[in-house]
Amino acid sequence: MKISIYISPKEGVLDPQGQAALGALKSLGFDEVTAVHIGRYITLEVEGDDAAKAEERVTEMCDRLLANPIIEDYRVNVE
């Protein structure tokens, strides 16, 4: 089963990559852009066919390794 994980900085947490991209976009003339938030996208292939169990395990993986729950939010999509 395929799992997609979307990780992004929490609201209010400094995002230096996003700020750098915003500055670069502004310097290129894209003045309509008001904010940029840069995150990560991770895909996993997981054995089994119990989607609820897979989501539970992947949530544990995110909490323990893949994301920093103090400064990042994440969402899990089981396909």
Backbone as CSV, one residue per row, in Angstrom:
resi,resn,N_x,N_y,N_z,CA_x,CA_y,CA_z,C_x,C_y,C_z
1,MET,0.845,-1.158,0.000,0.000,0.000,0.000,0.896,1.228,0.000
2,LYS,0.457,2.274,-0.695,1.256,3.487,-0.825,0.787,4.517,0.203
3,ILE,1.754,5.112,0.885,1.484,6.136,1.889,2.175,7.428,1.456
4,SER,1.464,8.530,1.498,2.042,9.846,1.226,2.034,10.651,2.518
5,ILE,3.154,11.329,2.791,3.276,12.156,3.984,3.666,13.562,3.540
6,TYR,2.909,14.544,3.991,3.178,15.949,3.692,3.588,16.626,4.997
7,ILE,4.790,17.181,5.039,5.325,17.809,6.245,5.567,19.283,5.949
8,SER,5.122,20.143,6.853,5.322,21.584,6.670,5.570,22.248,8.020
9,PRO,6.202,23.423,8.000,6.423,24.139,9.259,5.084,24.523,9.897
10,LYS,5.023,24.467,11.219,3.816,24.902,11.911,3.619,26.399,11.709
11,GLU,2.368,26.814,11.797,2.036,28.235,11.708,2.803,28.990,12.791
12,GLY,3.452,30.058,12.401,4.192,30.871,13.359,5.641,30.468,13.562
13,VAL,6.057,29.331,12.992,7.449,28.887,13.105,8.241,29.486,11.944
14,LEU,9.419,30.001,12.248,10.273,30.597,11.226,10.576,29.581,10.125
15,ASP,10.419,29.994,8.879,10.673,29.146,7.711,11.714,29.847,6.834
16,PRO,13.021,29.674,7.141,14.048,30.396,6.391,14.053,30.077,4.899
17,GLN,13.772,28.830,4.526,13.718,28.486,3.100,12.565,29.217,2.419
18,GLY,11.432,29.250,3.079,10.281,29.955,2.530,10.547,31.442,2.390
19,GLN,11.198,32.032,3.390,11.532,33.456,3.336,12.509,33.751,2.200
20,ALA,13.504,32.868,2.016,14.472,33.049,0.924,13.774,32.953,-0.431
21,ALA,12.872,31.968,-0.571,12.145,31.816,-1.830,11.249,33.027,-2.083
22,LEU,10.605,33.537,-1.026,9.757,34.721,-1.173,10.581,35.912,-1.651
23,GLY,11.744,36.112,-1.047,12.615,37.212,-1.465,13.044,37.079,-2.914
24,ALA,13.380,35.852,-3.317,13.805,35.617,-4.699,12.652,35.855,-5.674
25,LEU,11.460,35.385,-5.322,10.301,35.610,-6.192,10.010,37.104,-6.341
26,LYS,10.086,37.823,-5.232,9.856,39.279,-5.284,10.895,39.950,-6.183
27,SER,12.161,39.524,-6.063,13.217,40.141,-6.885,13.057,39.812,-8.367
28,LEU,12.344,38.735,-8.669,12.076,38.374,-10.061,10.802,39.030,-10.594
29,GLY,10.171,39.844,-9.752,8.993,40.568,-10.210,7.662,39.923,-9.877
30,PHE,7.658,38.855,-9.099,6.409,38.194,-8.719,5.875,38.823,-7.431
31,ASP,5.471,40.080,-7.535,5.060,40.854,-6.368,3.732,40.393,-5.764
32,GLU,2.954,39.630,-6.514,1.665,39.169,-5.992,1.813,38.071,-4.935
33,VAL,2.992,37.459,-4.850,3.223,36.401,-3.855,3.451,37.062,-2.502
34,THR,2.667,36.663,-1.507,2.770,37.277,-0.179,3.403,36.356,0.860
35,ALA,3.432,35.055,0.592,4.041,34.124,1.546,4.437,32.847,0.819
36,VAL,5.519,32.235,1.279,5.974,30.947,0.751,6.292,30.058,1.950
37,HIS,5.773,28.846,1.930,6.067,27.863,2.969,6.612,26.624,2.273
38,ILE,7.784,26.205,2.662,8.423,25.059,2.023,8.442,23.894,3.003
39,GLY,7.990,22.749,2.526,7.948,21.552,3.352,8.573,20.378,2.628
40,ARG,8.185,19.182,3.066,8.713,17.952,2.472,7.548,17.035,2.104
41,TYR,7.810,16.184,1.126,6.846,15.175,0.688,7.562,13.843,0.715
42,ILE,7.008,12.877,1.426,7.626,11.552,1.559,6.614,10.508,1.112
43,THR,7.064,9.514,0.344,6.208,8.376,0.010,6.816,7.114,0.594
44,LEU,5.957,6.254,1.083,6.360,4.961,1.626,5.542,3.873,0.952
45,GLU,6.152,2.731,0.755,5.428,1.529,0.361,5.382,0.640,1.596
46,VAL,4.178,0.274,2.030,3.998,-0.474,3.266,3.256,-1.772,2.962
47,GLU,3.731,-2.863,3.543,3.061,-4.151,3.363,1.780,-4.193,4.191
48,GLY,0.811,-4.945,3.710,-0.440,-5.126,4.431,-1.595,-4.479,3.702
49,ASP,-2.810,-4.768,4.199,-3.993,-4.209,3.557,-4.958,-3.574,4.560
50,ASP,-4.510,-3.360,5.789,-5.306,-2.689,6.809,-4.899,-1.212,6.844
51,ALA,-5.694,-0.370,6.184,-5.352,1.049,6.047,-5.278,1.753,7.397
52,ALA,-6.183,1.424,8.311,-6.181,2.075,9.625,-4.909,1.740,10.395
53,LYS,-4.498,0.485,10.349,-3.265,0.062,11.036,-2.054,0.734,10.394
54,ALA,-2.030,0.793,9.066,-0.914,1.429,8.362,-0.824,2.904,8.740
55,GLU,-1.955,3.597,8.784,-1.944,5.017,9.148,-1.449,5.205,10.582
56,GLU,-1.863,4.326,11.466,-1.404,4.384,12.861,0.111,4.213,12.952
57,ARG,0.646,3.248,12.224,2.094,2.989,12.243,2.867,4.148,11.618
58,VAL,2.370,4.687,10.522,3.053,5.799,9.864,3.005,7.048,10.747
59,THR,1.916,7.257,11.453,1.845,8.367,12.405,2.929,8.218,13.462
60,GLU,3.127,7.006,13.949,4.197,6.748,14.915,5.567,7.040,14.291
61,MET,5.768,6.630,13.030,7.034,6.911,12.334,7.282,8.411,12.244
62,CYS,6.234,9.160,11.935,6.367,10.618,11.825,6.714,11.236,13.176
63,ASP,6.023,10.805,14.216,6.264,11.356,15.549,7.659,11.035,16.062
64,ARG,8.180,9.874,15.688,9.466,9.436,16.230,10.663,9.776,15.354
65,LEU,10.467,9.952,14.028,11.621,10.133,13.153,11.400,11.114,11.999
66,LEU,10.347,10.936,11.240,10.214,11.638,9.965,9.884,13.122,10.092
67,ALA,9.216,13.504,11.162,8.854,14.913,11.368,9.263,15.326,12.773
68,ASN,9.384,16.616,12.967,9.640,17.158,14.300,8.328,17.773,14.780
69,PRO,7.562,17.038,15.607,6.227,17.505,16.001,6.227,18.839,16.754
70,ILE,7.372,19.270,17.241,7.443,20.539,17.959,7.324,21.714,16.984
71,ILE,7.943,21.588,15.808,7.952,22.709,14.859,7.299,22.393,13.516
72,GLU,6.861,21.140,13.318,6.287,20.759,12.024,4.923,20.101,12.198
73,ASP,4.047,20.353,11.249,2.783,19.637,11.121,2.940,18.636,9.987
74,TYR,2.160,17.573,10.024,2.187,16.613,8.923,0.799,16.036,8.731
75,ARG,0.572,15.544,7.528,-0.658,14.802,7.262,-0.297,13.554,6.479
76,VAL,-1.033,12.507,6.745,-0.777,11.195,6.155,-1.942,10.844,5.245
77,ASN,-1.622,10.352,4.047,-2.632,9.920,3.096,-2.338,8.475,2.713
78,VAL,-3.286,7.580,3.001,-3.136,6.161,2.671,-3.892,5.893,1.382
79,GLU,-3.193,5.315,0.398,-3.832,5.014,-0.898,-3.989,3.525,-1.072
